[in-house]
């Protein structure tokens, strides 16, 4: 996903052009003329450099940019792998940006973290071993700690600076590392998977930098997915963030086709609302290897969480996930079911046969 974004400051206007007062914009090349309510005009040479605002812009949504006012920049740095930006926003609290792409906000991170974690872990009985690839912020670990059946929680994260940044600025998310079952492996997730003995894990969760889509070639490559399938026991499951259904339909079709080639159990697409992500929707691909019994029924949680018991390392209640939301996440809008190859989607919330 190509993203262009910038935060700048301008003392002549208190650091901000107040775009809420604008009601008309005329684009001329890279220049945008903003007409104010009183008839005056401001000229902005690039919509991504509105002083004091972070603009999240994607080529996949042309003509659109999500703007977040940066009240205060808390941290800006660069590791060997990526650029970091952490800033305060009035509505969403602290926001993290990596390589100019918004990663999470305090206000809605749990909507994503809870669903990505509990959709797979609640879909199989008695999961024992979990592997998380990416997810260095600790949020998936925090949620996984709610599952007492887990004996082993491995996380493979490439960037130590990412782990440290979240520990400093987001302790309520990074608290997941305090679970004694967690073991951090610093290194490349693809290489780690190749070193794992066959059938090691019950669940693999992929929390990669990019969701499963055309710009995340390393996570939709058949060889990579074969490594995931090899690391899973029979009937084991993978959960990975996938494209929003508002993206062009061929992208989702391609992802589903690739997953069906590798995973011979169930392949399902689910979704949930996360306001700070472009389109406001995050998709999830759930796949299972062929097991000794019936394919995994992702739509109906067989291992439900009890809020009175499963508070986890954070000792906090769930905010988004529940068994009803779990089932509802697999219900797709009518227009999605009418894609040009409906069989890919019509069966995507039913058991594979």
C-alpha positions in Angstrom: 0.0 0.0 0.0 1.7 3.2 -1.1 1.1 6.0 1.4 2.1 9.6 1.4 1.9 11.5 4.6 3.6 14.3 6.5 3.2 16.5 9.6 4.5 20.0 9.4 4.2 23.1 11.6 3.5 26.7 10.7 3.7 29.4 13.4 1.8 31.9 11.2 -1.4 29.9 11.7 -0.8 28.3 15.1 0.5 25.2 13.4 -2.8 24.3 11.7 -5.0 25.2 8.6 -8.5 24.6 9.9 -9.9 22.5 7.2 -13.2 22.1 8.9 -14.1 25.6 7.9 -13.6 24.8 4.2 -16.6 23.9 2.0 -15.0 23.8 -1.4 -11.7 22.6 -2.9 -10.5 22.9 -6.5 -7.6 20.8 -7.5 -5.1 22.0 -10.1 -2.2 19.7 -10.6 -0.6 19.4 -7.2 -2.2 22.7 -6.0 -5.4 22.7 -4.0 -7.4 25.9 -3.6 -9.4 25.9 -0.4 -12.4 28.3 -0.4 -13.4 29.4 3.1 -16.9 30.3 4.3 -16.2 34.0 4.0 -15.2 33.7 0.4 -11.4 34.0 1.0 -9.1 31.4 -0.4 -6.1 29.5 0.9 -3.7 27.7 -1.5 -2.2 24.5 -0.4 0.6 23.2 -2.7 0.1 19.7 -1.4 -2.8 18.3 0.6 -0.3 16.1 2.5 1.5 19.1 4.0 -1.4 20.8 5.8 0.5 22.2 8.8 -0.1 20.3 12.0 -1.9 17.4 10.4 -1.0 13.8 9.5 -2.5 12.8 6.2 -3.0 9.1 5.6 -3.3 8.7 1.8 -3.4 5.5 -0.2 -3.2 4.9 -4.0 -5.9 2.3 -3.5 -8.3 5.0 -2.5 -7.6 7.8 -5.0 -9.0 11.2 -4.2 -9.2 10.5 -0.5 -7.0 11.2 2.5 -7.7 10.7 6.2 -6.4 13.6 8.3 -5.4 13.4 12.0 -4.4 16.5 13.9 -1.1 16.1 15.7 -1.5 17.9 18.9 1.9 16.9 20.1 4.7 14.8 18.6 5.9 12.4 21.3 8.6 10.6 19.3 10.1 10.5 15.9 12.9 8.1 15.1 14.3 5.6 12.7 15.5 2.0 13.2 17.4 -0.2 10.8 14.0 -1.3 9.3 11.5 1.6 9.5 10.7 5.2 10.4 8.7 5.8 13.6 6.3 8.6 14.6 4.2 8.8 17.7 1.9 11.7 18.3 -1.1 12.8 20.4 -4.6 13.3 18.8 -7.6 14.7 20.6 -10.0 12.1 19.4 -7.9 9.0 19.1 -5.3 9.5 21.8 -1.8 8.4 20.9 -1.2 7.3 17.3 1.6 5.3 15.9 2.9 5.7 12.3 5.5 3.4 10.7 7.0 4.4 7.4 4.2 6.9 6.9 1.5 4.4 7.4 -0.9 4.6 10.4 -0.6 1.5 12.5 -2.9 2.0 15.5 -4.5 4.4 17.9 -5.3 4.1 21.6 -9.0 4.6 20.9 -9.6 1.6 18.6 -6.6 -0.7 18.7 -8.5 -3.2 20.8 -11.2 -3.6 18.0 -8.4 -5.0 15.8 -6.3 -6.8 18.4 -9.3 -8.7 20.0 -10.7 -9.9 16.7 -7.4 -11.0 15.2 -6.6 -13.0 18.4 -9.9 -14.5 19.4 -11.4 -15.4 16.0 -8.8 -18.2 15.6 -8.3 -19.1 19.3 -12.0 -19.4 20.0 -12.6 -21.5 16.9 -10.7 -24.7 18.0 -10.9 -26.6 21.3 -8.1 -26.4 23.8 -5.3 -24.6 21.8 -1.9 -25.2 23.4 0.8 -23.5 21.2 0.5 -20.1 19.5 3.0 -18.5 17.2 2.6 -14.7 16.5 4.6 -13.3 13.5 4.9 -9.5 13.8 2.7 -7.9 16.4 5.6 -6.4 18.3 3.4 -3.9 20.0 2.2 -6.6 22.4 -1.5 -6.2 21.9 -2.1 -9.7 20.5 0.0 -11.1 23.4 -2.3 -9.2 25.8 -5.3 -10.8 24.2 -3.8 -14.3 23.9 -3.2 -14.2 27.7 -6.9 -14.5 28.2 -6.7 -18.1 27.0 -5.7 -20.4 29.9 -5.3 -23.5 27.7 -2.2 -22.0 26.0 1.1 -23.4 27.3 3.4 -21.7 24.8 3.1 -18.2 23.2 6.0 -17.5 20.8 6.4 -14.2 19.1 8.8 -13.5 16.2 9.4 -9.7 15.7 12.1 -8.3 13.5 12.5 -4.8 15.0 13.6 -4.4 18.7 13.1 -0.7 18.5 9.4 -1.3 17.8 9.1 -3.4 20.9 10.9 -0.7 23.0 8.8 2.1 21.5 5.5 0.5 22.5 6.8 -0.4 25.9 7.6 3.3 26.5 4.5 5.0 25.0 1.9 2.2 25.2 2.4 0.2 28.4 -1.3 -0.9 28.4 -0.7 -2.6 25.1 2.9 -3.9 25.7 1.7 -5.5 29.0 1.2 -8.7 26.9 5.0 -9.3 27.2 4.6 -9.8 31.0 2.7 -13.1 30.5 5.3 -15.8 31.6 4.2 -18.0 28.7 5.5 -15.5 26.1 8.9 -16.0 24.5 10.2 -13.2 22.2 12.3 -14.3 19.2 14.0 -11.3 17.5 14.4 -12.0 13.8 12.8 -12.6 10.4 9.5 -14.3 10.6 9.8 -16.1 7.3 13.1 -17.6 8.3 11.8 -18.6 11.7 8.8 -20.4 10.2 11.2 -22.5 7.9 13.1 -23.6 11.0 10.0 -24.8 12.9 9.4 -28.6 13.1 6.3 -29.8 11.2 3.0 -29.6 13.2 4.4 -27.5 16.1 1.6 -25.0 16.5 -2.2 -25.1 17.0 -2.5 -21.4 15.9 -0.4 -19.0 13.9 -1.4 -15.4 13.9 0.2 -13.1 11.3 0.2 -9.4 12.4 2.4 -8.2 9.5 3.2 -4.6 8.5 0.9 -4.9 5.5 -2.4 -6.8 5.4 -2.7 -9.7 3.0 -3.0 -7.9 -0.4 -1.0 -7.1 -3.6 1.6 -5.0 -1.7 2.4 -7.7 0.8 4.0 -10.2 -1.5 5.9 -11.9 1.2 2.7 -12.9 3.1 0.6 -14.0 0.2 3.5 -16.0 -1.5 2.5 -19.6 -1.8 5.9 -20.7 -0.4 5.3 -18.6 2.8 1.8 -19.9 3.3 3.1 -23.5 2.8 5.6 -22.8 5.6 2.7 -21.7 7.8 0.7 -24.8 6.9 3.7 -27.0 7.7 4.1 -25.4 11.1 0.5 -26.1 12.0 -0.8 -29.4 13.4 -3.6 -31.1 11.5 -6.7 -29.0 12.0 -4.5 -26.0 13.1 -5.5 -22.5 12.1 -4.0 -19.3 10.6 -5.4 -15.9 11.1 -4.1 -12.9 9.2 -5.4 -9.4 8.5 -6.7 -9.1 4.9 -8.0 -6.4 2.6 -11.2 -4.5 3.3 -14.0 -5.6 1.0 -14.1 -1.9 -0.2 -10.9 -2.6 -2.1 -11.2 -3.9 -5.7 -12.8 -7.3 -5.7 -10.1 -9.0 -7.7 -7.7 -8.5 -4.8 -9.8 -10.5 -2.4 -10.5 -13.1 -4.9 -6.8 -13.6 -5.5 -6.1 -13.9 -1.8 -8.8 -16.4 -1.3 -7.7 -18.5 -4.3 -4.1 -18.6 -3.0 -5.2 -19.6 0.5 -7.5 -22.4 -0.9 -4.5 -23.9 -2.8 -2.5 -24.3 0.4 -5.1 -24.9 3.2 -7.2 -27.9 2.6 -9.5 -27.5 5.7 -11.5 -24.3 5.9 -10.9 -20.9 4.3 -13.0 -18.1 5.5 -13.1 -14.3 5.3 -14.4 -12.2 8.2 -14.4 -8.4 8.9 -14.8 -5.8 11.6 -14.9 -2.0 12.0 -11.8 -0.2 12.9 -12.3 3.6 12.4 -8.7 4.7 12.0 -8.0 2.3 9.1 -8.8 3.5 5.6 -12.4 2.5 4.6 -13.0 1.9 8.3 -13.0 -1.9 7.7 -10.4 -4.6 8.4 -10.7 -8.0 6.9 -9.4 -11.3 8.3 -8.4 -14.5 6.5 -8.9 -17.6 8.6 -7.5 -20.8 7.2 -7.2 -24.3 8.6 -5.1 -27.3 7.6 -6.9 -30.6 7.0 -7.7 -32.3 10.3 -8.6 -35.8 11.4 -12.3 -34.8 11.8 -14.6 -32.2 10.3 -13.1 -28.9 9.0 -12.9 -26.1 11.5 -16.2 -24.2 11.8 -14.8 -20.6 12.2 -18.3 -19.1 12.2 -19.3 -20.6 15.5 -16.9 -20.3 18.5 -16.3 -23.7 20.1 -14.0 -22.3 22.8 -15.8 -19.2 24.0 -14.3 -16.7 26.4 -15.9 -16.1 29.8 -15.6 -12.4 30.6 -15.8 -13.2 34.3 -12.8 -15.5 34.1 -10.7 -14.6 31.0 -9.4 -11.1 32.0 -5.8 -12.0 31.1 -2.6 -10.3 32.0 -4.2 -6.8 31.8 -7.0 -7.8 34.2 -9.3 -5.8 31.9 -12.6 -6.8 30.3 -13.0 -7.3 26.6 -14.1 -4.1 24.8 -15.1 -5.4 21.3 -15.1 -9.2 20.9 -17.9 -11.5 22.1 -19.3 -14.7 20.7 -22.1 -12.8 18.9 -19.6 -10.5 17.2 -17.5 -13.5 16.3 -20.4 -15.1 14.3 -21.5 -11.7 12.8 -18.0 -11.1 11.5 -18.5 -13.7 8.8 -21.7 -12.2 7.4 -20.9 -10.4 4.2 -22.8 -7.5 2.5 -24.9 -8.3 -0.6 -22.6 -6.5 -3.0 -19.7 -8.6 -1.9 -21.6 -11.8 -2.6 -22.3 -10.5 -6.2 -18.7 -10.3 -7.2 -17.9 -11.7 -10.7 -16.9 -15.1 -9.3 -19.5 -15.5 -6.5 -18.4 -19.0 -5.6 -15.2 -17.6 -4.0 -17.3 -15.5 -1.6 -20.5 -17.3 -1.3 -18.7 -20.2 0.4 -16.2 -18.0 2.3 -18.3 -18.0 5.4 -19.4 -21.6 5.1 -17.4 -24.8 5.7 -15.1 -25.8 2.9 -16.0 -29.2 1.4 
